[in-house]
Amino acid sequence: RSVNATQLLNVDFKSVQFAATNGSALFGLTLDGVLRKLDLSAGTISRGLVTHVDSFSVYDETVISYVGTNPTEPEQRVAGIYRDGEEKSHILHATTGQDTPLLIKTTRYFSNDYVAIIDGQEVSVLKGSYPAANSDDNTSLVELAHFTLPAVAPSMSFSPGGDYVLAQAGASFASYELEHKRLAQSTQTLAADQTAQPLRWLSEAQLWSDSA
């Protein structure tokens, strides 16, 4: 059975993502940049969970990573996380580069949480535990690695098992292996009439592409 969330809740959304496997719980970003949780079965929408959000992604149904603007310092663009059920979000990175791509992804590998942040060509990988629910202290996440990409990367992902982080800028790409702290960078070989396509995970450690 299909449900029109906009009509049901009388709210326009910029994007929505599932918040559970039941198909009824979702996170939705409204046009005014407010992240909320939706319950389509009950026809309800939550309070604003995070404000001034431009984009977001969901990991493991409960951890949201987002990019937006600092509510108290509008000149700053920020990357942060919010965990479902908590009262507040946590800003992990701030920048004043308004036109510089800013990306954030998160995963869990063995017993540690990992966060990868791209600010233009600079990549930071953080390791540890997400900040405590009501704390402003982010020192539970420490920098595991920092490296510079050959170009601004507009895309980033973790491998299915969480051991690798991949950043791609056109035909160039870089991967970092969390467990062994190894960085690899390469460039796809393309014909003159070929356009680089996004790399996709085939397995935990293999990538594929259909550049044409």
ZIZI-V81245 format. One line per field, one symbol per residue. phi: phi as a letter, one per 40 degrees, with the letter a starting at -180 (. if undefined). psi: psi as a letter, one per 40 degrees, with the letter a starting at -180 (. if undefined). burial: b if it has 9 or more other ideal C-beta (glycine too) atoms within 8 Angstrom, else e. Layout:
# ZIZI-V81245
phi = ???
psi = ???
burial = ???
This chain:
# ZIZI-V81245
phi = .cbcccccbfbcbcabacbaccgbcbbbbcccgbcbbbbcccgbbccccabfccaaabbfgbbbbababcccbdcccbbabbbdgccacbcbababccbcdbbabbabbfbbcbbbbbbgbcbbbbbibddcdbbccbccbbccaaabccacbcaaaccdcgcbbbbbbgccaabbcccbfbbbbabccbccccbcbdcbccacbbbaabda
psi = hihhddddefhhidiiiieieeedhihhhidefhhihihddefiiiihdhifhdiiihhfeehhhihaihdegeehiihaihhheidiihheiiiegdehhhihiiihhbeiiihhhhgbehhhhiibiiiidfieheeehihdihihieihheiiiiideedihhhhgbeiiiihhddefhhhiihihiideihhihiihdadeiiiifh.
burial = eeeebbebbebebeebbbbeeeeebbbbbbeebbbbbbbbeeeebeeebbbebebbbbbebbbbbbbbbbeeeeebbbbbbbbbebeebbbbbbbebeebbbbbbbbbbeebbbbbbbbbbbbbbbbeebbeeeeeebebbeebbebebeebbeebebbeebbbbbbbbeebbbbbbbeebebebeebebeeeeebeebebeebeeeebebe
